[in-house]
Amino acid sequence: MTDAPFILAIDTATRRATLALGDLRGTLIAERVWNAEHRPGSSLHTQLDELLSDGETRLAHIAAIVAGVGPGSFTGVRVGLATAKTLAHALRVSIVGIGTPDALAYAAARATGDGSVRTEEDFAVVLPAGVSDHY
């Protein structure tokens, strides 16, 4: 088990919920991505326990929390933010919100793998918003 401080990221705004654990330099330590569909609350705490186990750490080693603020499913955003805020309050750590499309564009820019230098401005993120609309 490692005692290093970590950053916990929580985003439940989309149907594919994400939890990630990183070090203070931004290096990914562990992640959990799952199909939450319209029920992120039913699996979020189990996934968080598994993430901490994968990262060989405990909640006490979380130094900050990053939370996805949407847009997205009202219930998904609410569950993720309520969990992030509760953890931040209980652990007495800072919490920062980031727009889900911004986080997805940032991740896409770093995942191209073709050696080119790209930024999040090079990507457009489209998310489903109901039956026939998109963000």
ZADODREN-769172 format. One record per atom (N, C-alpha, C): x, y, z; residue in one letter; residue number from 1. Coordinates in Angstrom, 1 decimal, decimal comma. Atoms other than C-alpha are relative to their C-alpha. Example, Ala and Ser with C-alpha at 12.3 -4.5 7.8 and 13.67 -1.06 7.14 Angstrom:
BEGIN
@xx=0,9 yy=-1,2 zz=0,0 type=A seq=1
@xx=12,3 yy=-4,5 zz=7,8 type=A seq=1
@xx=0,9 yy=1,2 zz=0,0 type=A seq=1
@xx=-0,9 yy=-1,1 zz=0,0 type=S seq=2
@xx=13,7 yy=-1,1 zz=7,1 type=S seq=2
@xx=-0,8 yy=1,1 zz=0,8 type=S seq=2
END
This chain:
BEGIN
@xx=0,8 yy=-1,2 zz=0,0 type=M seq=1
@xx=0,0 yy=0,0 zz=0,0 type=M seq=1
@xx=0,9 yy=1,2 zz=0,0 type=M seq=1
@xx=-0,8 yy=-1,2 zz=0,1 type=T seq=2
@xx=1,3 yy=3,4 zz=-0,9 type=T seq=2
@xx=-0,6 yy=1,2 zz=0,8 type=T seq=2
@xx=0,5 yy=-1,1 zz=-0,8 type=D seq=3
@xx=1,0 yy=6,5 zz=1,3 type=D seq=3
@xx=0,1 yy=1,3 zz=-0,7 type=D seq=3
@xx=-0,1 yy=-1,2 zz=0,8 type=A seq=4
@xx=1,6 yy=9,0 zz=-1,4 type=A seq=4
@xx=-1,3 yy=0,7 zz=-0,2 type=A seq=4
@xx=1,3 yy=-0,7 zz=0,2 type=P seq=5
@xx=-1,0 yy=11,8 zz=-1,9 type=P seq=5
@xx=-0,5 yy=-0,2 zz=-1,4 type=P seq=5
@xx=0,6 yy=0,3 zz=1,3 type=F seq=6
@xx=-3,4 yy=11,2 zz=-4,8 type=F seq=6
@xx=-1,1 yy=1,0 zz=-0,3 type=F seq=6
@xx=1,1 yy=-0,8 zz=0,5 type=I seq=7
@xx=-5,9 yy=13,1 zz=-6,9 type=I seq=7
@xx=-1,1 yy=-1,0 zz=-0,4 type=I seq=7
@xx=1,1 yy=0,9 zz=0,4 type=L seq=8
@xx=-9,3 yy=11,4 zz=-7,3 type=L seq=8
@xx=-0,9 yy=0,8 zz=-1,0 type=L seq=8
@xx=0,9 yy=-0,6 zz=1,0 type=A seq=9
@xx=-11,3 yy=12,2 zz=-10,5 type=A seq=9
@xx=-1,3 yy=-0,8 zz=0,0 type=A seq=9
@xx=1,4 yy=0,6 zz=0,0 type=I seq=10
@xx=-15,1 yy=11,5 zz=-10,6 type=I seq=10
@xx=-0,8 yy=0,7 zz=-1,1 type=I seq=10
@xx=0,9 yy=-0,5 zz=1,0 type=D seq=11
@xx=-17,2 yy=11,9 zz=-13,7 type=D seq=11
@xx=-1,1 yy=-1,0 zz=-0,3 type=D seq=11
@xx=1,2 yy=0,9 zz=0,2 type=T seq=12
@xx=-20,7 yy=10,4 zz=-13,9 type=T seq=12
@xx=-1,0 yy=0,7 zz=-0,9 type=T seq=12
@xx=1,0 yy=-0,8 zz=0,8 type=A seq=13
@xx=-22,3 yy=12,9 zz=-16,4 type=A seq=13
@xx=-0,5 yy=-0,8 zz=-1,2 type=A seq=13
@xx=0,4 yy=0,8 zz=1,2 type=T seq=14
@xx=-22,4 yy=10,4 zz=-19,3 type=T seq=14
@xx=-0,3 yy=-1,4 zz=0,4 type=T seq=14
@xx=0,4 yy=1,4 zz=-0,3 type=R seq=15
@xx=-23,6 yy=6,8 zz=-19,6 type=R seq=15
@xx=1,2 yy=-0,8 zz=0,4 type=R seq=15
@xx=-1,3 yy=0,7 zz=-0,4 type=R seq=16
@xx=-19,9 yy=5,7 zz=-19,2 type=R seq=16
@xx=0,6 yy=0,8 zz=1,1 type=R seq=16
@xx=-0,6 yy=-0,6 zz=-1,2 type=A seq=17
@xx=-18,9 yy=6,7 zz=-15,7 type=A seq=17
@xx=1,5 yy=-0,3 zz=0,1 type=A seq=17
@xx=-1,4 yy=0,1 zz=-0,1 type=T seq=18
@xx=-15,3 yy=7,3 zz=-14,9 type=T seq=18
@xx=0,5 yy=0,4 zz=1,4 type=T seq=18
@xx=-0,7 yy=-0,3 zz=-1,2 type=L seq=19
@xx=-13,2 yy=7,2 zz=-11,8 type=L seq=19
@xx=1,5 yy=-0,1 zz=-0,3 type=L seq=19
@xx=-1,4 yy=0,1 zz=0,3 type=A seq=20
@xx=-9,5 yy=7,9 zz=-11,9 type=A seq=20
@xx=0,8 yy=0,4 zz=1,2 type=A seq=20
@xx=-0,9 yy=-0,3 zz=-1,1 type=L seq=21
@xx=-6,6 yy=8,0 zz=-9,4 type=L seq=21
@xx=1,3 yy=0,4 zz=-0,7 type=L seq=21
@xx=-1,3 yy=-0,4 zz=0,5 type=G seq=22
@xx=-3,5 yy=10,0 zz=-10,2 type=G seq=22
@xx=0,9 yy=0,6 zz=1,0 type=G seq=22
@xx=-0,9 yy=-0,6 zz=-1,0 type=D seq=23
@xx=-0,4 yy=11,3 zz=-8,5 type=D seq=23
@xx=-0,1 yy=1,5 zz=-0,2 type=D seq=23
@xx=0,1 yy=-1,5 zz=0,1 type=L seq=24
@xx=0,2 yy=15,0 zz=-8,0 type=L seq=24
@xx=0,6 yy=0,6 zz=-1,2 type=L seq=24
@xx=-0,5 yy=-0,4 zz=1,3 type=R seq=25
@xx=2,1 yy=15,2 zz=-11,3 type=R seq=25
@xx=-0,9 yy=-0,2 zz=-1,1 type=R seq=25
@xx=1,0 yy=0,3 zz=1,1 type=G seq=26
@xx=-0,9 yy=14,0 zz=-13,2 type=G seq=26
@xx=0,1 yy=-1,4 zz=-0,6 type=G seq=26
@xx=-0,2 yy=1,4 zz=0,5 type=T seq=27
@xx=0,3 yy=10,4 zz=-13,8 type=T seq=27
@xx=-1,1 yy=-0,9 zz=0,4 type=T seq=27
@xx=1,1 yy=0,9 zz=-0,3 type=L seq=28
@xx=-2,5 yy=8,0 zz=-14,0 type=L seq=28
@xx=0,5 yy=-1,2 zz=0,8 type=L seq=28
@xx=-0,4 yy=1,2 zz=-0,8 type=I seq=29
@xx=-2,3 yy=5,3 zz=-11,3 type=I seq=29
@xx=-1,0 yy=-1,1 zz=-0,2 type=I seq=29
@xx=1,0 yy=1,0 zz=0,3 type=A seq=30
@xx=-5,6 yy=3,5 zz=-11,8 type=A seq=30
@xx=-1,3 yy=0,7 zz=-0,5 type=A seq=30
@xx=1,3 yy=-0,6 zz=0,5 type=E seq=31
@xx=-9,0 yy=4,0 zz=-13,5 type=E seq=31
@xx=-1,0 yy=-1,1 zz=0,0 type=E seq=31
@xx=1,2 yy=0,8 zz=0,2 type=R seq=32
@xx=-12,4 yy=2,5 zz=-13,6 type=R seq=32
@xx=-1,0 yy=0,7 zz=-0,9 type=R seq=32
@xx=0,9 yy=-0,6 zz=0,9 type=V seq=33
@xx=-14,7 yy=3,1 zz=-16,5 type=V seq=33
@xx=-1,1 yy=-1,1 zz=-0,2 type=V seq=33
@xx=1,0 yy=1,0 zz=0,1 type=W seq=34
@xx=-18,1 yy=1,3 zz=-16,6 type=W seq=34
@xx=-1,3 yy=0,6 zz=-0,6 type=W seq=34
@xx=1,3 yy=-0,4 zz=0,5 type=N seq=35
@xx=-21,5 yy=1,5 zz=-18,3 type=N seq=35
@xx=-1,0 yy=0,2 zz=1,1 type=N seq=35
@xx=0,9 yy=-0,4 zz=-1,1 type=A seq=36
@xx=-23,5 yy=3,3 zz=-15,7 type=A seq=36
@xx=-1,4 yy=0,2 zz=-0,5 type=A seq=36
@xx=1,2 yy=-0,3 zz=0,6 type=E seq=37
@xx=-26,3 yy=4,0 zz=-18,1 type=E seq=37
@xx=-0,7 yy=1,1 zz=0,7 type=E seq=37
@xx=0,7 yy=-1,1 zz=-0,7 type=H seq=38
@xx=-28,9 yy=6,0 zz=-16,1 type=H seq=38
@xx=0,0 yy=-0,3 zz=1,5 type=H seq=38
@xx=0,0 yy=0,4 zz=-1,4 type=R seq=39
@xx=-28,0 yy=4,5 zz=-12,7 type=R seq=39
@xx=1,4 yy=0,1 zz=0,6 type=R seq=39
@xx=-1,4 yy=0,0 zz=-0,5 type=P seq=40
@xx=-24,5 yy=5,7 zz=-11,7 type=P seq=40
@xx=0,1 yy=-0,2 zz=1,5 type=P seq=40
@xx=0,0 yy=0,2 zz=-1,5 type=G seq=41
@xx=-25,4 yy=5,7 zz=-8,0 type=G seq=41
@xx=0,0 yy=-1,4 zz=0,4 type=G seq=41
@xx=0,1 yy=1,4 zz=-0,5 type=S seq=42
@xx=-26,0 yy=2,0 zz=-7,9 type=S seq=42
@xx=1,4 yy=-0,7 zz=0,0 type=S seq=42
@xx=-1,2 yy=0,7 zz=0,1 type=S seq=43
@xx=-22,4 yy=1,2 zz=-8,7 type=S seq=43
@xx=1,2 yy=0,9 zz=0,4 type=S seq=43
@xx=-1,1 yy=-1,0 zz=-0,2 type=L seq=44
@xx=-20,3 yy=4,3 zz=-7,9 type=L seq=44
@xx=0,9 yy=-0,4 zz=1,2 type=L seq=44
@xx=-0,8 yy=0,3 zz=-1,2 type=H seq=45
@xx=-19,2 yy=3,3 zz=-4,4 type=H seq=45
@xx=0,7 yy=-1,3 zz=-0,1 type=H seq=45
@xx=-0,8 yy=1,3 zz=0,3 type=T seq=46
@xx=-18,3 yy=-0,3 zz=-5,4 type=T seq=46
@xx=1,2 yy=0,3 zz=-0,9 type=T seq=46
@xx=-1,1 yy=-0,3 zz=0,9 type=Q seq=47
@xx=-16,3 yy=1,1 zz=-8,3 type=Q seq=47
@xx=1,1 yy=0,8 zz=0,7 type=Q seq=47
@xx=-1,0 yy=-0,8 zz=-0,8 type=L seq=48
@xx=-14,6 yy=3,6 zz=-5,9 type=L seq=48
@xx=0,9 yy=-1,0 zz=0,9 type=L seq=48
@xx=-0,8 yy=1,0 zz=-0,8 type=D seq=49
@xx=-13,6 yy=0,7 zz=-3,6 type=D seq=49
@xx=1,0 yy=-0,7 zz=-0,8 type=D seq=49
@xx=-0,8 yy=0,7 zz=0,9 type=E seq=50
@xx=-12,2 yy=-1,2 zz=-6,5 type=E seq=50
@xx=1,2 yy=0,8 zz=-0,5 type=E seq=50
@xx=-1,0 yy=-0,9 zz=0,5 type=L seq=51
@xx=-10,3 yy=1,8 zz=-7,8 type=L seq=51
@xx=1,1 yy=0,2 zz=1,1 type=L seq=51
@xx=-1,0 yy=-0,2 zz=-1,1 type=L seq=52
@xx=-8,6 yy=2,4 zz=-4,4 type=L seq=52
@xx=0,8 yy=-1,3 zz=0,2 type=L seq=52
@xx=-0,8 yy=1,3 zz=-0,1 type=S seq=53
@xx=-7,7 yy=-1,3 zz=-4,3 type=S seq=53
@xx=1,0 yy=-0,2 zz=-1,1 type=S seq=53
@xx=-0,9 yy=0,1 zz=1,2 type=D seq=54
@xx=-6,3 yy=-1,2 zz=-7,8 type=D seq=54
@xx=1,2 yy=0,9 zz=0,2 type=D seq=54
@xx=-1,1 yy=-1,0 zz=-0,2 type=G seq=55
@xx=-4,2 yy=1,9 zz=-6,8 type=G seq=55
@xx=0,8 yy=-0,3 zz=1,3 type=G seq=55
@xx=-0,6 yy=0,4 zz=-1,3 type=E seq=56
@xx=-3,2 yy=0,2 zz=-3,5 type=E seq=56
@xx=0,1 yy=1,1 zz=0,9 type=E seq=56
@xx=0,1 yy=-1,1 zz=-0,9 type=T seq=57
@xx=-4,3 yy=3,1 zz=-1,5 type=T seq=57
@xx=-1,3 yy=0,1 zz=0,8 type=T seq=57
@xx=1,2 yy=-0,2 zz=-0,8 type=R seq=58
@xx=-7,0 yy=4,4 zz=0,9 type=R seq=58
@xx=-0,5 yy=1,4 zz=-0,2 type=R seq=58
@xx=0,5 yy=-1,3 zz=0,2 type=L seq=59
@xx=-9,3 yy=7,4 zz=0,9 type=L seq=59
@xx=0,8 yy=1,0 zz=0,8 type=L seq=59
@xx=-0,8 yy=-1,0 zz=-0,8 type=A seq=60
@xx=-7,1 yy=9,0 zz=3,6 type=A seq=60
@xx=1,2 yy=0,6 zz=-0,8 type=A seq=60
@xx=-1,1 yy=-0,5 zz=0,8 type=H seq=61
@xx=-4,4 yy=9,5 zz=0,9 type=H seq=61
@xx=-0,5 yy=0,8 zz=-1,2 type=H seq=61
@xx=0,5 yy=-0,9 zz=1,1 type=I seq=62
@xx=-6,6 yy=11,6 zz=-1,4 type=I seq=62
@xx=0,3 yy=1,4 zz=0,5 type=I seq=62
@xx=-0,4 yy=-1,4 zz=-0,3 type=A seq=63
@xx=-5,2 yy=15,1 zz=-1,5 type=A seq=63
@xx=-0,9 yy=1,0 zz=-0,6 type=A seq=63
@xx=0,9 yy=-1,0 zz=0,7 type=A seq=64
@xx=-7,7 yy=16,7 zz=-3,9 type=A seq=64
@xx=-1,0 yy=-0,9 zz=-0,8 type=A seq=64
@xx=1,0 yy=0,6 zz=0,8 type=I seq=65
@xx=-10,8 yy=15,8 zz=-5,9 type=I seq=65
@xx=-0,4 yy=0,9 zz=-1,2 type=I seq=65
@xx=0,5 yy=-0,7 zz=1,2 type=V seq=66
@xx=-11,7 yy=16,7 zz=-9,5 type=V seq=66
@xx=-1,3 yy=-0,6 zz=-0,4 type=V seq=66
@xx=1,4 yy=0,5 zz=0,3 type=A seq=67
@xx=-15,4 yy=16,4 zz=-10,4 type=A seq=67
@xx=-0,5 yy=0,5 zz=-1,4 type=A seq=67
@xx=0,6 yy=-0,4 zz=1,2 type=G seq=68
@xx=-17,0 yy=16,4 zz=-13,8 type=G seq=68
@xx=-1,3 yy=0,7 zz=0,3 type=G seq=68
@xx=1,2 yy=-0,8 zz=-0,3 type=V seq=69
@xx=-19,7 yy=19,1 zz=-13,9 type=V seq=69
@xx=-1,0 yy=0,0 zz=-1,1 type=V seq=69
@xx=1,0 yy=0,1 zz=1,1 type=G seq=70
@xx=-21,5 yy=18,1 zz=-17,1 type=G seq=70
@xx=0,4 yy=0,9 zz=-1,2 type=G seq=70
@xx=1,4 yy=0,3 zz=0,0 type=P seq=71
@xx=-23,4 yy=18,8 zz=-19,2 type=P seq=71
@xx=-0,1 yy=-1,6 zz=-0,1 type=P seq=71
@xx=0,3 yy=1,4 zz=0,1 type=G seq=72
@xx=-25,0 yy=15,4 zz=-19,1 type=G seq=72
@xx=-1,3 yy=-0,3 zz=0,7 type=G seq=72
@xx=1,2 yy=0,5 zz=-0,8 type=S seq=73
@xx=-27,7 yy=13,4 zz=-17,3 type=S seq=73
@xx=-0,1 yy=0,7 zz=1,3 type=S seq=73
@xx=0,2 yy=-0,7 zz=-1,2 type=F seq=74
@xx=-29,2 yy=15,4 zz=-14,5 type=F seq=74
@xx=0,4 yy=-0,9 zz=1,2 type=F seq=74
@xx=-0,3 yy=0,9 zz=-1,1 type=T seq=75
@xx=-29,1 yy=12,4 zz=-12,2 type=T seq=75
@xx=1,5 yy=-0,4 zz=0,1 type=T seq=75
@xx=-1,4 yy=0,3 zz=0,0 type=G seq=76
@xx=-25,6 yy=11,4 zz=-13,3 type=G seq=76
@xx=0,9 yy=1,1 zz=0,6 type=G seq=76
@xx=-0,7 yy=-1,1 zz=-0,5 type=V seq=77
@xx=-24,2 yy=14,8 zz=-12,7 type=V seq=77
@xx=-0,2 yy=0,2 zz=1,5 type=V seq=77
@xx=0,4 yy=-0,2 zz=-1,5 type=R seq=78
@xx=-26,0 yy=15,1 zz=-9,3 type=R seq=78
@xx=0,7 yy=-1,0 zz=0,8 type=R seq=78
@xx=-0,6 yy=1,1 zz=-0,8 type=V seq=79
@xx=-24,7 yy=11,7 zz=-8,1 type=V seq=79
@xx=1,5 yy=0,2 zz=0,1 type=V seq=79
@xx=-1,5 yy=-0,2 zz=0,0 type=G seq=80
@xx=-21,1 yy=12,4 zz=-9,1 type=G seq=80
@xx=0,4 yy=1,2 zz=0,9 type=G seq=80
@xx=-0,3 yy=-1,2 zz=-0,8 type=L seq=81
@xx=-21,1 yy=15,9 zz=-7,6 type=L seq=81
@xx=-0,2 yy=-0,2 zz=1,5 type=L seq=81
@xx=0,4 yy=0,2 zz=-1,4 type=A seq=82
@xx=-22,8 yy=14,9 zz=-4,4 type=A seq=82
@xx=1,1 yy=-0,9 zz=0,6 type=A seq=82
@xx=-1,1 yy=0,9 zz=-0,5 type=T seq=83
@xx=-20,2 yy=12,1 zz=-4,0 type=T seq=83
@xx=1,3 yy=0,7 zz=0,2 type=T seq=83
@xx=-1,2 yy=-0,7 zz=0,0 type=A seq=84
@xx=-17,3 yy=14,3 zz=-4,8 type=A seq=84
@xx=0,0 yy=1,0 zz=1,2 type=A seq=84
@xx=0,1 yy=-1,0 zz=-1,0 type=K seq=85
@xx=-18,5 yy=17,1 zz=-2,5 type=K seq=85
@xx=0,0 yy=-0,6 zz=1,4 type=K seq=85
@xx=0,0 yy=0,7 zz=-1,3 type=T seq=86
@xx=-19,2 yy=14,7 zz=0,4 type=T seq=86
@xx=1,4 yy=-0,5 zz=0,4 type=T seq=86
@xx=-1,3 yy=0,5 zz=-0,3 type=L seq=87
@xx=-15,8 yy=13,1 zz=0,1 type=L seq=87
@xx=1,0 yy=1,1 zz=0,3 type=L seq=87
@xx=-0,9 yy=-1,2 zz=-0,3 type=A seq=88
@xx=-14,0 yy=16,5 zz=-0,1 type=A seq=88
@xx=-0,2 yy=0,5 zz=1,3 type=A seq=88
@xx=0,3 yy=-0,6 zz=-1,3 type=H seq=89
@xx=-15,8 yy=17,7 zz=2,9 type=H seq=89
@xx=0,5 yy=-1,0 zz=1,1 type=H seq=89
@xx=-0,4 yy=0,9 zz=-1,0 type=A seq=90
@xx=-15,2 yy=14,5 zz=4,9 type=A seq=90
@xx=1,6 yy=-0,1 zz=0,1 type=A seq=90
@xx=-1,4 yy=0,1 zz=0,0 type=L seq=91
@xx=-11,5 yy=14,4 zz=3,9 type=L seq=91
@xx=0,7 yy=1,3 zz=0,2 type=L seq=91
@xx=-0,6 yy=-1,3 zz=-0,1 type=R seq=92
@xx=-11,0 yy=18,1 zz=4,2 type=R seq=92
@xx=1,0 yy=0,3 zz=-1,1 type=R seq=92
@xx=-0,9 yy=-0,3 zz=1,2 type=V seq=93
@xx=-9,5 yy=18,4 zz=0,7 type=V seq=93
@xx=-0,7 yy=0,9 zz=-0,9 type=V seq=93
@xx=0,6 yy=-0,9 zz=1,1 type=S seq=94
@xx=-10,0 yy=20,8 zz=-2,2 type=S seq=94
@xx=-0,7 yy=-0,8 zz=-1,0 type=S seq=94
@xx=0,8 yy=0,6 zz=1,1 type=I seq=95
@xx=-12,5 yy=20,0 zz=-4,9 type=I seq=95
@xx=0,0 yy=1,1 zz=-1,1 type=I seq=95
@xx=0,0 yy=-0,8 zz=1,2 type=V seq=96
@xx=-12,4 yy=21,4 zz=-8,5 type=V seq=96
@xx=-0,9 yy=-0,6 zz=-1,0 type=V seq=96
@xx=0,9 yy=0,5 zz=1,1 type=G seq=97
@xx=-15,0 yy=21,1 zz=-11,2 type=G seq=97
@xx=0,6 yy=0,2 zz=-1,3 type=G seq=97
@xx=-0,5 yy=-0,2 zz=1,4 type=I seq=98
@xx=-14,2 yy=20,6 zz=-14,8 type=I seq=98
@xx=-1,2 yy=-0,5 zz=-0,9 type=I seq=98
@xx=1,0 yy=0,4 zz=1,0 type=G seq=99
@xx=-16,6 yy=20,4 zz=-17,8 type=G seq=99
@xx=0,3 yy=-1,3 zz=-0,6 type=G seq=99
@xx=-0,2 yy=1,3 zz=0,6 type=T seq=100
@xx=-17,0 yy=16,9 zz=-19,1 type=T seq=100
@xx=0,5 yy=0,1 zz=-1,4 type=T seq=100
@xx=-0,6 yy=-0,1 zz=1,3 type=P seq=101
@xx=-16,4 yy=17,9 zz=-22,7 type=P seq=101
@xx=1,5 yy=0,5 zz=0,0 type=P seq=101
@xx=-1,4 yy=-0,4 zz=-0,1 type=D seq=102
@xx=-13,2 yy=19,7 zz=-21,7 type=D seq=102
@xx=0,9 yy=-1,2 zz=0,4 type=D seq=102
@xx=-0,8 yy=1,1 zz=-0,4 type=A seq=103
@xx=-11,9 yy=16,6 zz=-19,9 type=A seq=103
@xx=0,1 yy=-1,0 zz=-1,1 type=A seq=103
@xx=-0,1 yy=0,9 zz=1,1 type=L seq=104
@xx=-12,8 yy=14,4 zz=-22,9 type=L seq=104
@xx=0,9 yy=0,4 zz=-1,1 type=L seq=104
@xx=-0,9 yy=-0,6 zz=1,0 type=A seq=105
@xx=-11,1 yy=16,7 zz=-25,3 type=A seq=105
@xx=1,5 yy=-0,1 zz=0,4 type=A seq=105
@xx=-1,4 yy=0,1 zz=-0,6 type=Y seq=106
@xx=-8,0 yy=16,8 zz=-23,1 type=Y seq=106
@xx=0,5 yy=-1,4 zz=-0,1 type=Y seq=106
@xx=-0,4 yy=1,4 zz=0,0 type=A seq=107
@xx=-7,9 yy=13,0 zz=-22,9 type=A seq=107
@xx=0,2 yy=-0,4 zz=-1,5 type=A seq=107
@xx=-0,1 yy=0,4 zz=1,4 type=A seq=108
@xx=-8,4 yy=12,6 zz=-26,7 type=A seq=108
@xx=1,3 yy=0,6 zz=-0,6 type=A seq=108
@xx=-1,2 yy=-0,6 zz=0,5 type=A seq=109
@xx=-5,5 yy=15,0 zz=-27,4 type=A seq=109
@xx=1,2 yy=-0,7 zz=0,4 type=A seq=109
@xx=-1,1 yy=0,7 zz=-0,5 type=R seq=110
@xx=-3,2 yy=12,9 zz=-25,3 type=R seq=110
@xx=0,0 yy=-1,5 zz=-0,5 type=R seq=110
@xx=0,1 yy=1,5 zz=0,4 type=A seq=111
@xx=-4,4 yy=9,5 zz=-26,7 type=A seq=111
@xx=0,2 yy=-0,2 zz=-1,5 type=A seq=111
@xx=-0,1 yy=0,2 zz=1,5 type=T seq=112
@xx=-3,8 yy=10,1 zz=-30,4 type=T seq=112
@xx=1,1 yy=-1,0 zz=-0,3 type=T seq=112
@xx=-1,0 yy=1,1 zz=0,2 type=G seq=113
@xx=-0,6 yy=8,0 zz=-30,2 type=G seq=113
@xx=0,8 yy=0,1 zz=-1,3 type=G seq=113
@xx=-0,7 yy=0,0 zz=1,3 type=D seq=114
@xx=0,6 yy=9,1 zz=-33,7 type=D seq=114
@xx=1,2 yy=0,9 zz=0,0 type=D seq=114
@xx=-1,2 yy=-0,8 zz=-0,1 type=G seq=115
@xx=3,4 yy=11,3 zz=-32,4 type=G seq=115
@xx=-0,2 yy=1,5 zz=-0,2 type=G seq=115
@xx=0,2 yy=-1,4 zz=0,3 type=S seq=116
@xx=1,8 yy=14,6 zz=-33,4 type=S seq=116
@xx=-0,4 yy=0,7 zz=1,3 type=S seq=116
@xx=0,4 yy=-0,8 zz=-1,2 type=V seq=117
@xx=1,3 yy=17,4 zz=-30,9 type=V seq=117
@xx=-1,4 yy=0,6 zz=-0,3 type=V seq=117
@xx=1,3 yy=-0,5 zz=0,1 type=R seq=118
@xx=-2,3 yy=18,1 zz=-30,4 type=R seq=118
@xx=-0,5 yy=0,6 zz=1,3 type=R seq=118
@xx=0,5 yy=-0,6 zz=-1,2 type=T seq=119
@xx=-4,3 yy=20,2 zz=-28,0 type=T seq=119
@xx=-1,5 yy=-0,3 zz=0,0 type=T seq=119
@xx=1,5 yy=0,3 zz=-0,1 type=E seq=120
@xx=-7,9 yy=19,9 zz=-26,7 type=E seq=120
@xx=-0,8 yy=0,9 zz=-1,0 type=E seq=120
@xx=0,7 yy=-0,8 zz=1,0 type=E seq=121
@xx=-8,8 yy=22,7 zz=-29,2 type=E seq=121
@xx=-0,1 yy=-0,6 zz=-1,3 type=E seq=121
@xx=0,1 yy=0,7 zz=1,2 type=D seq=122
@xx=-8,2 yy=20,3 zz=-32,0 type=D seq=122
@xx=-1,1 yy=-1,0 zz=-0,1 type=D seq=122
@xx=1,1 yy=1,0 zz=-0,1 type=F seq=123
@xx=-11,2 yy=18,2 zz=-30,9 type=F seq=123
@xx=-1,3 yy=0,6 zz=0,3 type=F seq=123
@xx=1,4 yy=-0,4 zz=-0,3 type=A seq=124
@xx=-14,9 yy=18,6 zz=-30,9 type=A seq=124
@xx=-0,7 yy=-1,1 zz=0,7 type=A seq=124
@xx=0,6 yy=1,0 zz=-0,8 type=V seq=125
@xx=-16,8 yy=16,7 zz=-28,3 type=V seq=125
@xx=-1,5 yy=0,1 zz=-0,1 type=V seq=125
@xx=1,4 yy=0,0 zz=0,2 type=V seq=126
@xx=-20,4 yy=15,7 zz=-29,0 type=V seq=126
@xx=-0,6 yy=-1,0 zz=1,0 type=V seq=126
@xx=0,6 yy=0,9 zz=-1,0 type=L seq=127
@xx=-22,5 yy=14,2 zz=-26,2 type=L seq=127
@xx=-1,5 yy=-0,1 zz=-0,3 type=L seq=127
@xx=1,5 yy=0,1 zz=0,2 type=P seq=128
@xx=-26,1 yy=12,8 zz=-26,5 type=P seq=128
@xx=-0,7 yy=0,8 zz=1,1 type=P seq=128
@xx=0,8 yy=-0,8 zz=-0,9 type=A seq=129
@xx=-28,7 yy=15,0 zz=-24,9 type=A seq=129
@xx=-1,4 yy=-0,3 zz=-0,1 type=A seq=129
@xx=1,4 yy=0,4 zz=0,1 type=G seq=130
@xx=-31,9 yy=13,2 zz=-24,8 type=G seq=130
@xx=-0,2 yy=-0,8 zz=-1,3 type=G seq=130
@xx=0,4 yy=0,9 zz=1,2 type=V seq=131
@xx=-33,7 yy=11,4 zz=-27,7 type=V seq=131
@xx=0,6 yy=0,4 zz=-1,3 type=V seq=131
@xx=-0,5 yy=-0,5 zz=1,3 type=S seq=132
@xx=-32,6 yy=13,6 zz=-30,6 type=S seq=132
@xx=0,9 yy=1,2 zz=0,1 type=S seq=132
@xx=-0,8 yy=-1,2 zz=-0,1 type=D seq=133
@xx=-30,5 yy=16,4 zz=-29,3 type=D seq=133
@xx=1,4 yy=-0,4 zz=0,5 type=D seq=133
@xx=-1,4 yy=0,3 zz=-0,4 type=H seq=134
@xx=-26,7 yy=16,7 zz=-28,6 type=H seq=134
@xx=0,5 yy=1,3 zz=0,6 type=H seq=134
@xx=-0,8 yy=-1,1 zz=-0,5 type=Y seq=135
@xx=-24,5 yy=19,0 zz=-26,6 type=Y seq=135
@xx=1,2 yy=0,3 zz=-0,9 type=Y seq=135
END
